[in-house]
Amino acid sequence: MKIYDVIIIGSGPAGISAALYSFRAGLETLIISAGVGALAKAEKIENYYGTGKPMTGAELHASGEKQAMDLGIEIVRGQVVSVEYMGSFTVSTPSSSFSSKALIIATGTSRKTPKIKGITEFEGKGVSYCAVCDAFFYRKKSVAVIGEGEYALKEALELSHVTDDVTILTDGMEPKADMSRFKVITDKISEICGDESVSSVSFESGNKIDVKGVFVALGVAGSTDMARKIGAVIKDGKIAVNENLATSVPGLFAAGDCTGGILQVYKAVSDGALAAKSAISFVRK
Ligand SMILES: Cc1cc2nc3c(=O)[nH]c(=O)nc-3n(C[C@H](O)[C@H](O)[C@H](O)COP(=O)(O)OP(=O)(O)OC[C@H]3O[C@@H](n4cnc5c(N)ncnc54)[C@H](O)[C@@H]3O)c2cc1C
């Protein structure tokens, strides 16, 4: 498998800015992106340098991607569902895997915790956000994964290595991936129940299933999900970085909204450049 110098997850302001610096420094650079991030919701951007007349977030995003592609930077379209670190990084989408010496996570703000009764109360007591990290604790036990897409499917597959009893709960959503290998319940969840730890999940339909673990994997894998899986420190729901945007894992950097602070384009662009400079030094060493 080809080993890139740096893979950047995300093509928002932070990811594109990082790619411009790493590519122009001669690093073999790959961007993997699931599409427009926060900018999709921005109707008008008029506080960013050089944009002239106000533009929509979607226009700014398209212009950023075009700038990168015009330079020759490779962008793979896809949702990253898994990141592994074994001295180098392996980043997987549902259809392919890619390797790199350094990795920059620029995936925007982390996903929301679903508003399900009991979910925060049982965090660490049966509710988990990382199958790779916690599957071992649920060997031969009944577990559920909350989610509807490829990310939930990936977490269910990870759990299937330790238990035969994995149920996917879509919480009222239509499945967006082929989940035929697993039991799937599409009912809306009403509560995660238990005493000291999780013992069951109840549904608005009145049904109930007994489970010892509930893994949350809604939508797309969020930045903190990815970083946590490879052992990086998470603080207050964001990826913890030092002044050079390095995480606690060698070669792993983070940039933009996923590191917290001011959630604005200027900060994401600045972070991207700095994270790339740090990744360049790391790779050259
Ligand atoms: C409604 C709204 C209005 C705003 N208005 C302004 C404004 O006027 N001015 C301003 O400066 N800022 C504004 N912002 C904030 C600005 O949009 C963000 O600060 C900025 O986009 C953050 O850039 P980022 O690169 O960190 O993340 P994002 O722009 O969110 O980009 C994240 C990237 O990661 C990708 N990604 C995420 N998960 C995965 C995955 N699992 N696999 C592959 N790719 C993935 C996404 O597809 C996307 O490409 C606004 C935000 C919102 C929501």
The ligand as a Gaussian input file, in Angstrom:
#p B3LYP/6-31G(d) Opt

LIG

0 1
 C      -24.577000      28.640000      10.409000
 C      -23.100000      28.943000      10.467000
 C      -22.638000      30.179000      10.075000
 C      -21.277000      30.478000      10.148000
 N      -20.866000      31.725000       9.762000
 C      -19.548000      32.028000       9.820000
 C      -19.085000      33.317000       9.417000
 O      -19.851000      34.181000       8.998000
 N      -17.745000      33.558000       9.507000
 C      -16.846000      32.640000       9.960000
 O      -15.652000      32.926000      10.005000
 N      -17.276000      31.411000      10.353000
 C      -18.582000      31.081000      10.298000
 N      -19.021000      29.832000      10.698000
 C      -18.046000      28.880000      11.268000
 C      -17.215000      28.183000      10.185000
 O      -18.084000      27.577000       9.251000
 C      -16.318000      27.133000      10.866000
 O      -15.597000      27.714000      11.904000
 C      -15.335000      26.512000       9.870000
 O      -16.017000      25.973000       8.772000
 C      -14.515000      25.441000      10.560000
 O      -13.665000      24.859000       9.639000
 P      -13.115000      23.369000       9.861000
 O      -12.274000      23.086000       8.665000
 O      -12.527000      23.245000      11.205000
 O      -14.412000      22.437000       9.869000
 P      -15.571000      22.255000       8.792000
 O      -15.712000      23.435000       7.926000
 O      -16.755000      21.820000       9.576000
 O      -15.063000      21.071000       7.861000
 C      -15.016000      19.758000       8.324000
 C      -14.616000      18.839000       7.175000
 O      -14.429000      17.522000       7.684000
 C      -15.169000      16.591000       6.902000
 N      -15.491000      15.431000       7.744000
 C      -16.104000      15.398000       8.947000
 N      -16.177000      14.116000       9.403000
 C      -15.595000      13.350000       8.442000
 C      -15.375000      11.946000       8.306000
 N      -15.725000      11.059000       9.257000
 N      -14.784000      11.490000       7.177000
 C      -14.386000      12.362000       6.187000
 N      -14.574000      13.705000       6.279000
 C      -15.167000      14.177000       7.385000
 C      -16.389000      17.387000       6.430000
 O      -16.988000      16.744000       5.330000
 C      -15.701000      18.706000       6.079000
 O      -15.060000      18.601000       4.818000
 C      -20.356000      29.497000      10.608000
 C      -20.821000      28.249000      10.988000
 C      -22.178000      27.954000      10.923000
 C      -22.646000      26.579000      11.344000

